[in-house]
Amino acid sequence: MTLDQLDAFAREGALIFFVLFFVGVVLWLALGPDQRFDHDAQLPLDEEAPSHD
């Protein structure tokens, strides 16, 4: 690998990293504080659901 190839490879890798990082931050902010890392949350039970006899 020549120095020019290495430089181009590093620039491409950095670009991909920053794009993925930016997309991740945008998605994290879009989810909002209620849905972030809330593994203990339970869905509300539907008390109006018809019973199946």
C-alpha distance matrix in Angstrom:
0.0 3.8 6.6 8.1 6.0 6.4 9.8 10.7 10.0 12.1 14.7 15.1 15.6 18.0 19.8 20.4 21.6 24.0 25.3 26.1 27.6 29.7 30.9 31.8 33.8 35.6 36.6 37.7 39.9 41.2 42.5 44.7 46.0 48.3 45.6 42.8 42.5 46.1 46.1 49.7 51.0 53.4 54.3 57.8 60.3 62.0 65.7 66.9 65.4 68.0 68.8 68.5 71.6
3.8 0.0 3.8 5.4 5.3 6.3 8.6 10.0 10.6 12.3 14.3 15.5 16.5 18.3 20.0 21.3 22.5 24.4 25.9 27.1 28.4 30.2 31.8 32.9 34.6 36.3 37.6 38.7 40.6 42.0 43.6 45.7 47.0 49.5 47.0 44.2 44.1 47.8 48.0 51.7 52.9 55.3 56.2 59.6 62.2 64.0 67.6 68.8 67.4 70.2 71.1 70.9 74.1
6.6 3.8 0.0 3.8 5.5 5.0 6.1 8.6 9.7 10.4 12.2 14.2 15.2 16.3 18.2 19.9 20.8 22.3 24.2 25.7 26.6 28.3 30.2 31.3 32.6 34.4 36.0 37.0 38.6 40.3 42.0 43.8 45.1 47.7 45.4 42.6 42.6 46.4 46.8 50.4 51.6 54.2 55.1 58.5 61.3 63.1 66.7 67.9 66.7 69.6 70.6 70.7 73.9
8.1 5.4 3.8 0.0 3.8 5.4 5.1 6.2 8.5 9.9 10.6 12.3 14.2 15.3 16.4 18.4 19.9 21.1 22.5 24.4 25.6 26.9 28.6 30.2 31.5 32.9 34.7 35.9 37.4 38.8 40.7 42.7 44.3 46.9 44.6 42.0 42.3 46.0 46.6 50.2 51.1 53.6 54.3 57.6 60.4 62.0 65.7 66.7 65.5 68.4 69.6 69.6 72.9
6.0 5.3 5.5 3.8 0.0 3.8 5.4 5.1 6.1 8.6 9.9 10.5 12.2 14.2 15.3 16.5 18.2 20.0 21.1 22.6 24.1 25.7 27.1 28.5 30.2 31.6 33.0 34.4 36.2 37.4 39.1 41.3 42.9 45.3 42.7 40.2 40.4 44.0 44.3 48.1 49.0 51.3 52.0 55.4 58.0 59.6 63.3 64.4 63.0 65.8 66.8 66.7 70.0
6.4 6.3 5.0 5.4 3.8 0.0 3.8 5.5 5.0 6.1 8.6 9.9 10.4 12.1 14.1 15.3 16.3 18.2 19.9 21.1 22.2 24.1 25.8 26.8 28.4 30.2 31.5 32.6 34.4 35.9 37.5 39.5 40.8 43.3 40.8 38.1 38.1 41.8 42.1 45.8 46.9 49.4 50.3 53.7 56.4 58.2 61.8 63.1 61.8 64.6 65.6 65.6 68.9
9.8 8.6 6.1 5.1 5.4 3.8 0.0 3.8 5.4 5.1 6.1 8.6 9.9 10.5 12.2 14.3 15.2 16.5 18.3 20.0 20.9 22.3 24.3 25.6 26.8 28.5 30.2 31.3 32.8 34.4 36.2 38.0 39.4 42.1 39.9 37.2 37.5 41.2 41.9 45.5 46.4 49.1 49.9 53.2 56.0 57.7 61.4 62.6 61.5 64.4 65.6 65.8 69.2
10.7 10.0 8.6 6.2 5.1 5.5 3.8 0.0 3.8 5.5 5.1 6.1 8.6 9.9 10.5 12.3 14.2 15.4 16.5 18.4 19.8 21.0 22.6 24.2 25.7 27.0 28.6 30.1 31.6 32.8 34.7 36.8 38.5 41.1 38.7 36.2 36.7 40.4 41.0 44.7 45.4 47.9 48.4 51.7 54.5 56.0 59.7 60.7 59.5 62.4 63.6 63.7 67.1
10.0 10.6 9.7 8.5 6.1 5.0 5.4 3.8 0.0 3.8 5.5 5.2 6.1 8.6 9.9 10.7 12.2 14.3 15.4 16.6 18.2 20.0 21.2 22.5 24.3 25.9 27.1 28.4 30.3 31.6 33.1 35.3 36.9 39.2 36.7 34.1 34.3 38.0 38.4 42.1 42.9 45.3 46.0 49.4 52.1 53.7 57.4 58.5 57.2 60.0 61.1 61.1 64.5
12.1 12.3 10.4 9.9 8.6 6.1 5.1 5.5 3.8 0.0 3.8 5.5 5.1 6.1 8.5 9.9 10.4 12.2 14.2 15.4 16.2 18.1 20.0 20.9 22.3 24.2 25.7 26.6 28.4 30.0 31.6 33.5 34.8 37.4 35.1 32.3 32.5 36.2 36.8 40.5 41.4 44.0 44.9 48.2 51.1 52.8 56.4 57.7 56.7 59.6 60.7 61.0 64.3
14.7 14.3 12.2 10.6 9.9 8.6 6.1 5.1 5.5 3.8 0.0 3.8 5.5 5.1 6.1 8.6 9.8 10.6 12.2 14.3 15.2 16.3 18.3 19.8 21.0 22.4 24.3 25.5 26.9 28.4 30.3 32.2 33.8 36.5 34.3 31.7 32.4 36.0 37.0 40.6 41.2 43.8 44.4 47.6 50.6 52.2 55.8 56.9 56.0 59.0 60.3 60.6 64.1
15.1 15.5 14.2 12.3 10.5 9.9 8.6 6.1 5.2 5.5 3.8 0.0 3.8 5.5 5.1 6.2 8.6 10.0 10.6 12.3 14.1 15.3 16.6 18.3 20.0 21.2 22.6 24.2 25.8 26.9 28.7 31.0 32.8 35.2 32.8 30.4 31.0 34.6 35.3 39.0 39.5 41.9 42.4 45.6 48.4 49.9 53.5 54.5 53.4 56.3 57.6 57.8 61.2
15.6 16.5 15.2 14.2 12.2 10.4 9.9 8.6 6.1 5.1 5.5 3.8 0.0 3.8 5.4 5.2 6.1 8.7 10.0 10.7 12.1 14.2 15.5 16.4 18.3 20.0 21.2 22.3 24.3 25.7 27.1 29.3 30.8 33.1 30.6 28.0 28.3 31.9 32.5 36.2 37.0 39.5 40.2 43.5 46.3 48.0 51.6 52.8 51.7 54.6 55.8 56.0 59.3
18.0 18.3 16.3 15.3 14.2 12.1 10.5 9.9 8.6 6.1 5.1 5.5 3.8 0.0 3.8 5.5 5.0 6.1 8.5 9.9 10.3 12.1 14.2 15.2 16.3 18.2 19.9 20.8 22.4 24.1 25.8 27.6 29.0 31.6 29.5 26.8 27.3 31.0 32.0 35.6 36.2 38.9 39.7 42.9 45.9 47.6 51.2 52.5 51.6 54.7 56.0 56.4 59.9
19.8 20.0 18.2 16.4 15.3 14.1 12.2 10.5 9.9 8.5 6.1 5.1 5.4 3.8 0.0 3.8 5.4 5.3 6.1 8.6 9.8 10.5 12.3 14.1 15.4 16.5 18.3 19.8 21.2 22.4 24.4 26.4 28.3 30.9 28.7 26.4 27.4 30.9 32.0 35.7 35.9 38.5 38.9 42.0 44.9 46.4 50.1 51.1 50.2 53.3 54.8 55.2 58.7
20.4 21.3 19.9 18.4 16.5 15.3 14.3 12.3 10.7 9.9 8.6 6.2 5.2 5.5 3.8 0.0 3.8 5.6 5.2 6.1 8.5 9.9 10.6 12.2 14.2 15.4 16.5 18.1 20.0 21.0 22.6 25.0 26.8 29.1 26.6 24.4 25.1 28.6 29.4 33.1 33.4 35.8 36.2 39.4 42.2 43.7 47.4 48.4 47.4 50.4 51.7 52.0 55.5
21.6 22.5 20.8 19.9 18.2 16.3 15.2 14.2 12.2 10.4 9.8 8.6 6.1 5.0 5.4 3.8 0.0 3.8 5.5 5.3 6.0 8.6 10.0 10.5 12.2 14.3 15.4 16.3 18.3 19.8 21.2 23.2 24.7 27.1 24.7 22.1 22.6 26.3 27.2 30.8 31.4 34.0 34.7 38.0 40.9 42.7 46.2 47.5 46.6 49.7 51.0 51.5 54.9
24.0 24.4 22.3 21.1 20.0 18.2 16.5 15.4 14.3 12.2 10.6 10.0 8.7 6.1 5.3 5.6 3.8 0.0 3.8 5.5 4.9 6.0 8.5 9.7 10.4 12.1 14.1 15.0 16.3 18.0 19.9 21.6 23.3 26.0 24.0 21.5 22.6 26.2 27.6 31.1 31.4 34.1 34.7 37.7 40.8 42.5 46.0 47.2 46.6 49.8 51.3 52.0 55.5
25.3 25.9 24.2 22.5 21.1 19.9 18.3 16.5 15.4 14.2 12.2 10.6 10.0 8.5 6.1 5.2 5.5 3.8 0.0 3.8 5.4 5.1 6.2 8.5 10.0 10.6 12.3 14.1 15.4 16.4 18.4 20.6 22.7 25.2 23.0 21.0 22.4 25.7 27.1 30.7 30.6 33.0 33.2 36.2 39.2 40.6 44.2 45.1 44.4 47.6 49.1 49.8 53.3
26.1 27.1 25.7 24.4 22.6 21.1 20.0 18.4 16.6 15.4 14.3 12.3 10.7 9.9 8.6 6.1 5.3 5.5 3.8 0.0 3.8 5.5 5.1 6.1 8.6 9.9 10.5 12.1 14.2 15.1 16.5 18.9 20.8 23.0 20.5 18.3 19.3 22.7 23.8 27.4 27.5 29.9 30.3 33.4 36.4 37.9 41.5 42.7 41.8 44.9 46.3 46.9 50.4
27.6 28.4 26.6 25.6 24.1 22.2 20.9 19.8 18.2 16.2 15.2 14.1 12.1 10.3 9.8 8.5 6.0 4.9 5.4 3.8 0.0 3.8 5.5 5.1 6.2 8.7 10.0 10.4 12.3 14.1 15.5 17.3 18.8 21.3 19.2 16.6 17.7 21.3 22.7 26.2 26.4 29.2 29.9 32.9 36.0 37.8 41.3 42.6 42.1 45.3 46.7 47.6 51.0
29.7 30.2 28.3 26.9 25.7 24.1 22.3 21.0 20.0 18.1 16.3 15.3 14.2 12.1 10.5 9.9 8.6 6.0 5.1 5.5 3.8 0.0 3.8 5.4 5.2 6.2 8.6 9.8 10.6 12.2 14.4 16.0 18.0 20.7 19.0 16.9 18.7 22.0 23.9 27.2 26.9 29.6 29.9 32.7 35.9 37.4 40.9 42.0 41.6 45.0 46.6 47.6 51.2
30.9 31.8 30.2 28.6 27.1 25.8 24.3 22.6 21.2 20.0 18.3 16.6 15.5 14.2 12.3 10.6 10.0 8.5 6.2 5.1 5.5 3.8 0.0 3.8 5.5 5.1 6.2 8.5 9.9 10.4 12.3 14.7 17.2 19.3 17.1 15.6 17.5 20.5 22.1 25.6 25.0 27.4 27.4 30.2 33.3 34.6 38.2 39.2 38.6 41.8 43.5 44.4 48.0
31.8 32.9 31.3 30.2 28.5 26.8 25.6 24.2 22.5 20.9 19.8 18.3 16.4 15.2 14.1 12.2 10.5 9.7 8.5 6.1 5.1 5.4 3.8 0.0 3.8 5.5 5.2 6.0 8.6 9.7 10.7 13.0 14.8 16.9 14.6 12.5 14.0 17.2 18.8 22.3 22.1 24.6 25.0 28.0 31.1 32.8 36.3 37.6 37.0 40.3 41.8 42.7 46.2
33.8 34.6 32.6 31.5 30.2 28.4 26.8 25.7 24.3 22.3 21.0 20.0 18.3 16.3 15.4 14.2 12.2 10.4 10.0 8.6 6.2 5.2 5.5 3.8 0.0 3.8 5.5 5.0 6.1 8.4 10.0 11.3 12.9 15.7 14.1 11.9 14.0 17.1 19.3 22.5 22.2 25.0 25.5 28.1 31.5 33.2 36.6 37.9 37.7 41.2 42.8 44.0 47.6
35.6 36.3 34.4 32.9 31.6 30.2 28.5 27.0 25.9 24.2 22.4 21.2 20.0 18.2 16.5 15.4 14.3 12.1 10.6 9.9 8.7 6.2 5.1 5.5 3.8 0.0 3.8 5.4 5.2 6.0 8.7 10.3 13.0 15.4 14.0 12.7 15.5 18.1 20.4 23.5 22.5 25.0 24.9 27.4 30.7 32.0 35.4 36.5 36.3 39.8 41.7 42.9 46.5
36.6 37.6 36.0 34.7 33.0 31.5 30.2 28.6 27.1 25.7 24.3 22.6 21.2 19.9 18.3 16.5 15.4 14.1 12.3 10.5 10.0 8.6 6.2 5.2 5.5 3.8 0.0 3.8 5.4 4.9 6.2 9.0 11.7 13.4 11.3 10.4 13.0 15.4 17.4 20.6 19.5 21.8 21.6 24.3 27.5 28.8 32.3 33.4 33.1 36.4 38.2 39.3 43.0
37.7 38.7 37.0 35.9 34.4 32.6 31.3 30.1 28.4 26.6 25.5 24.2 22.3 20.8 19.8 18.1 16.3 15.0 14.1 12.1 10.4 9.8 8.5 6.0 5.0 5.4 3.8 0.0 3.8 5.5 5.4 7.1 8.8 11.1 9.2 7.4 10.0 12.7 15.1 18.1 17.4 20.1 20.5 23.2 26.6 28.3 31.6 33.1 32.9 36.4 38.0 39.4 42.9
39.9 40.6 38.6 37.4 36.2 34.4 32.8 31.6 30.3 28.4 26.9 25.8 24.3 22.4 21.2 20.0 18.3 16.3 15.4 14.2 12.3 10.6 9.9 8.6 6.1 5.2 5.4 3.8 0.0 3.8 5.5 5.5 7.9 10.7 10.1 9.0 12.3 14.4 17.4 19.9 18.7 21.4 21.6 23.7 27.3 28.8 32.0 33.3 33.5 37.1 39.0 40.6 44.2
41.2 42.0 40.3 38.8 37.4 35.9 34.4 32.8 31.6 30.0 28.4 26.9 25.7 24.1 22.4 21.0 19.8 18.0 16.4 15.1 14.1 12.2 10.4 9.7 8.4 6.0 4.9 5.5 3.8 0.0 3.8 5.4 9.0 10.7 9.7 9.9 13.4 14.9 17.7 20.1 18.4 20.6 20.1 22.1 25.5 26.7 30.0 30.9 31.1 34.6 36.6 38.2 41.8
42.5 43.6 42.0 40.7 39.1 37.5 36.2 34.7 33.1 31.6 30.3 28.7 27.1 25.8 24.4 22.6 21.2 19.9 18.4 16.5 15.5 14.4 12.3 10.7 10.0 8.7 6.2 5.4 5.5 3.8 0.0 3.8 6.9 7.6 6.0 6.8 10.3 11.3 14.0 16.4 14.7 16.8 16.5 18.7 22.2 23.6 26.9 28.1 28.2 31.7 33.6 35.1 38.7
44.7 45.7 43.8 42.7 41.3 39.5 38.0 36.8 35.3 33.5 32.2 31.0 29.3 27.6 26.4 25.0 23.2 21.6 20.6 18.9 17.3 16.0 14.7 13.0 11.3 10.3 9.0 7.1 5.5 5.4 3.8 0.0 3.8 5.6 6.0 6.7 10.5 11.1 14.5 16.3 14.4 16.9 16.9 18.6 22.3 23.9 26.9 28.3 28.8 32.5 34.4 36.3 39.8
46.0 47.0 45.1 44.3 42.9 40.8 39.4 38.5 36.9 34.8 33.8 32.8 30.8 29.0 28.3 26.8 24.7 23.3 22.7 20.8 18.8 18.0 17.2 14.8 12.9 13.0 11.7 8.8 7.9 9.0 6.9 3.8 0.0 3.8 5.6 5.5 8.8 9.1 12.8 14.1 12.7 15.7 16.4 18.0 21.7 23.8 26.5 28.3 29.0 32.8 34.4 36.5 39.9
48.3 49.5 47.7 46.9 45.3 43.3 42.1 41.1 39.2 37.4 36.5 35.2 33.1 31.6 30.9 29.1 27.1 26.0 25.2 23.0 21.3 20.7 19.3 16.9 15.7 15.4 13.4 11.1 10.7 10.7 7.6 5.6 3.8 0.0 3.8 5.9 8.7 7.4 10.9 11.7 9.5 12.2 12.7 14.2 17.9 20.0 22.7 24.6 25.3 29.1 30.7 32.8 36.1
45.6 47.0 45.4 44.6 42.7 40.8 39.9 38.7 36.7 35.1 34.3 32.8 30.6 29.5 28.7 26.6 24.7 24.0 23.0 20.5 19.2 19.0 17.1 14.6 14.1 14.0 11.3 9.2 10.1 9.7 6.0 6.0 5.6 3.8 0.0 3.8 6.4 5.8 8.8 10.6 8.8 11.3 11.8 14.2 17.7 19.9 22.9 24.8 24.9 28.6 30.0 31.8 35.1
42.8 44.2 42.6 42.0 40.2 38.1 37.2 36.2 34.1 32.3 31.7 30.4 28.0 26.8 26.4 24.4 22.1 21.5 21.0 18.3 16.6 16.9 15.6 12.5 11.9 12.7 10.4 7.4 9.0 9.9 6.8 6.7 5.5 5.9 3.8 0.0 3.8 5.5 8.5 11.0 10.4 13.6 14.8 17.4 20.9 23.3 26.3 28.3 28.4 32.0 33.2 34.8 38.1
42.5 44.1 42.6 42.3 40.4 38.1 37.5 36.7 34.3 32.5 32.4 31.0 28.3 27.3 27.4 25.1 22.6 22.6 22.4 19.3 17.7 18.7 17.5 14.0 14.0 15.5 13.0 10.0 12.3 13.4 10.3 10.5 8.8 8.7 6.4 3.8 0.0 3.8 5.8 8.7 9.4 12.8 14.8 17.7 20.8 23.6 26.5 28.9 28.7 32.2 33.0 34.4 37.5
46.1 47.8 46.4 46.0 44.0 41.8 41.2 40.4 38.0 36.2 36.0 34.6 31.9 31.0 30.9 28.6 26.3 26.2 25.7 22.7 21.3 22.0 20.5 17.2 17.1 18.1 15.4 12.7 14.4 14.9 11.3 11.1 9.1 7.4 5.8 5.5 3.8 0.0 3.8 5.5 5.7 9.2 11.5 14.2 17.3 20.3 23.0 25.6 25.5 29.0 29.8 31.4 34.5
46.1 48.0 46.8 46.6 44.3 42.1 41.9 41.0 38.4 36.8 37.0 35.3 32.5 32.0 32.0 29.4 27.2 27.6 27.1 23.8 22.7 23.9 22.1 18.8 19.3 20.4 17.4 15.1 17.4 17.7 14.0 14.5 12.8 10.9 8.8 8.5 5.8 3.8 0.0 3.8 5.6 8.3 11.1 14.3 16.8 19.9 22.7 25.3 24.8 28.1 28.4 29.7 32.7
49.7 51.7 50.4 50.2 48.1 45.8 45.5 44.7 42.1 40.5 40.6 39.0 36.2 35.6 35.7 33.1 30.8 31.1 30.7 27.4 26.2 27.2 25.6 22.3 22.5 23.5 20.6 18.1 19.9 20.1 16.4 16.3 14.1 11.7 10.6 11.0 8.7 5.5 3.8 0.0 3.8 6.4 9.9 12.5 14.8 18.3 20.6 23.6 23.3 26.6 26.7 28.4 31.1
51.0 52.9 51.6 51.1 49.0 46.9 46.4 45.4 42.9 41.4 41.2 39.5 37.0 36.2 35.9 33.4 31.4 31.4 30.6 27.5 26.4 26.9 25.0 22.1 22.2 22.5 19.5 17.4 18.7 18.4 14.7 14.4 12.7 9.5 8.8 10.4 9.4 5.7 5.6 3.8 0.0 3.8 6.7 9.2 12.0 15.3 17.7 20.6 20.5 24.0 24.6 26.4 29.4
53.4 55.3 54.2 53.6 51.3 49.4 49.1 47.9 45.3 44.0 43.8 41.9 39.5 38.9 38.5 35.8 34.0 34.1 33.0 29.9 29.2 29.6 27.4 24.6 25.0 25.0 21.8 20.1 21.4 20.6 16.8 16.9 15.7 12.2 11.3 13.6 12.8 9.2 8.3 6.4 3.8 0.0 3.7 6.3 8.5 11.9 14.4 17.2 17.0 20.4 20.8 22.7 25.6
54.3 56.2 55.1 54.3 52.0 50.3 49.9 48.4 46.0 44.9 44.4 42.4 40.2 39.7 38.9 36.2 34.7 34.7 33.2 30.3 29.9 29.9 27.4 25.0 25.5 24.9 21.6 20.5 21.6 20.1 16.5 16.9 16.4 12.7 11.8 14.8 14.8 11.5 11.1 9.9 6.7 3.7 0.0 3.8 6.3 8.9 12.0 14.3 14.0 17.6 18.5 20.5 23.7
57.8 59.6 58.5 57.6 55.4 53.7 53.2 51.7 49.4 48.2 47.6 45.6 43.5 42.9 42.0 39.4 38.0 37.7 36.2 33.4 32.9 32.7 30.2 28.0 28.1 27.4 24.3 23.2 23.7 22.1 18.7 18.6 18.0 14.2 14.2 17.4 17.7 14.2 14.3 12.5 9.2 6.3 3.8 0.0 3.8 6.4 8.9 11.5 12.0 15.6 16.9 19.4 22.5
60.3 62.2 61.3 60.4 58.0 56.4 56.0 54.5 52.1 51.1 50.6 48.4 46.3 45.9 44.9 42.2 40.9 40.8 39.2 36.4 36.0 35.9 33.3 31.1 31.5 30.7 27.5 26.6 27.3 25.5 22.2 22.3 21.7 17.9 17.7 20.9 20.8 17.3 16.8 14.8 12.0 8.5 6.3 3.8 0.0 3.8 5.9 8.9 8.9 12.4 13.3 15.9 18.8
62.0 64.0 63.1 62.0 59.6 58.2 57.7 56.0 53.7 52.8 52.2 49.9 48.0 47.6 46.4 43.7 42.7 42.5 40.6 37.9 37.8 37.4 34.6 32.8 33.2 32.0 28.8 28.3 28.8 26.7 23.6 23.9 23.8 20.0 19.9 23.3 23.6 20.3 19.9 18.3 15.3 11.9 8.9 6.4 3.8 0.0 3.8 5.4 5.7 9.4 11.1 13.9 17.1
65.7 67.6 66.7 65.7 63.3 61.8 61.4 59.7 57.4 56.4 55.8 53.5 51.6 51.2 50.1 47.4 46.2 46.0 44.2 41.5 41.3 40.9 38.2 36.3 36.6 35.4 32.3 31.6 32.0 30.0 26.9 26.9 26.5 22.7 22.9 26.3 26.5 23.0 22.7 20.6 17.7 14.4 12.0 8.9 5.9 3.8 0.0 3.8 5.5 8.5 9.9 13.3 15.9
66.9 68.8 67.9 66.7 64.4 63.1 62.6 60.7 58.5 57.7 56.9 54.5 52.8 52.5 51.1 48.4 47.5 47.2 45.1 42.7 42.6 42.0 39.2 37.6 37.9 36.5 33.4 33.1 33.3 30.9 28.1 28.3 28.3 24.6 24.8 28.3 28.9 25.6 25.3 23.6 20.6 17.2 14.3 11.5 8.9 5.4 3.8 0.0 3.8 6.4 9.0 12.4 15.1
65.4 67.4 66.7 65.5 63.0 61.8 61.5 59.5 57.2 56.7 56.0 53.4 51.7 51.6 50.2 47.4 46.6 46.6 44.4 41.8 42.1 41.6 38.6 37.0 37.7 36.3 33.1 32.9 33.5 31.1 28.2 28.8 29.0 25.3 24.9 28.4 28.7 25.5 24.8 23.3 20.5 17.0 14.0 12.0 8.9 5.7 5.5 3.8 0.0 3.8 6.4 9.2 12.5
68.0 70.2 69.6 68.4 65.8 64.6 64.4 62.4 60.0 59.6 59.0 56.3 54.6 54.7 53.3 50.4 49.7 49.8 47.6 44.9 45.3 45.0 41.8 40.3 41.2 39.8 36.4 36.4 37.1 34.6 31.7 32.5 32.8 29.1 28.6 32.0 32.2 29.0 28.1 26.6 24.0 20.4 17.6 15.6 12.4 9.4 8.5 6.4 3.8 0.0 3.8 6.5 9.4
68.8 71.1 70.6 69.6 66.8 65.6 65.6 63.6 61.1 60.7 60.3 57.6 55.8 56.0 54.8 51.7 51.0 51.3 49.1 46.3 46.7 46.6 43.5 41.8 42.8 41.7 38.2 38.0 39.0 36.6 33.6 34.4 34.4 30.7 30.0 33.2 33.0 29.8 28.4 26.7 24.6 20.8 18.5 16.9 13.3 11.1 9.9 9.0 6.4 3.8 0.0 3.8 6.2
68.5 70.9 70.7 69.6 66.7 65.6 65.8 63.7 61.1 61.0 60.6 57.8 56.0 56.4 55.2 52.0 51.5 52.0 49.8 46.9 47.6 47.6 44.4 42.7 44.0 42.9 39.3 39.4 40.6 38.2 35.1 36.3 36.5 32.8 31.8 34.8 34.4 31.4 29.7 28.4 26.4 22.7 20.5 19.4 15.9 13.9 13.3 12.4 9.2 6.5 3.8 0.0 3.8
71.6 74.1 73.9 72.9 70.0 68.9 69.2 67.1 64.5 64.3 64.1 61.2 59.3 59.9 58.7 55.5 54.9 55.5 53.3 50.4 51.0 51.2 48.0 46.2 47.6 46.5 43.0 42.9 44.2 41.8 38.7 39.8 39.9 36.1 35.1 38.1 37.5 34.5 32.7 31.1 29.4 25.6 23.7 22.5 18.8 17.1 15.9 15.1 12.5 9.4 6.2 3.8 0.0
